[in-house]
Amino acid sequence: MTITWLTMAPSEETIVEYGEKDAPILDSKVYGTMKLFKDYCGSEHRKMYVHRVKLQKLQPGGSYSKC
């Protein structure tokens, strides 16, 4: 599964921490990528940052928490 989100400012790292829903801790941490997206079509010519992280070791039917 890949999680994608946008920010208006860059960040030092793109990270998702996750674990099984009822576990006392989030025991997995995955680093992802961040790419600059420039909106040249809109009048504001905004810069946005697209973050992507691919989660691994997920079990079918499992429930997870993230931060």
SVG drawing of the C-alpha trace seen along z (x, -y; Angstrom):
<svg xmlns="http://www.w3.org/2000/svg" viewBox="-10 -34 26 45">
<polyline fill="none" stroke="black" stroke-width="0.4" points="0.0,0.0 1.3,-3.5 0.3,-6.5 0.4,-9.9 -0.1,-13.4 0.6,-17.0 2.3,-19.8 2.8,-23.5 6.3,-23.5 9.1,-21.0 10.1,-18.8 13.4,-17.3 12.1,-13.8 9.1,-11.9 8.2,-9.2 5.3,-7.1 5.3,-5.1 2.7,-2.4 1.8,0.8 -1.0,3.2 -4.0,1.3 -4.1,2.7 -0.4,2.9 1.1,0.7 3.7,-0.9 4.1,-1.7 6.8,0.8 7.4,0.0 9.0,-3.1 9.2,-3.7 11.0,-6.5 9.6,-7.7 10.1,-10.4 9.2,-14.0 9.0,-15.7 8.2,-19.3 5.1,-19.9 4.7,-23.3 1.2,-24.4 1.7,-26.4 -1.9,-26.3 -3.4,-28.1 -3.2,-31.9 -1.2,-31.5 1.5,-29.3 1.7,-27.4 4.5,-25.0 3.4,-21.9 5.3,-18.9 4.1,-15.4 5.1,-12.9 4.9,-9.1 5.6,-6.2 5.2,-2.5 4.0,-0.5 5.4,3.1 4.7,6.2 0.9,5.5 -1.3,8.5 -4.5,9.0 -7.5,8.1 -5.2,6.5 -6.0,3.2 -3.3,0.7 -2.6,-2.7 -0.3,-5.3 1.2,-8.7"/>
</svg>
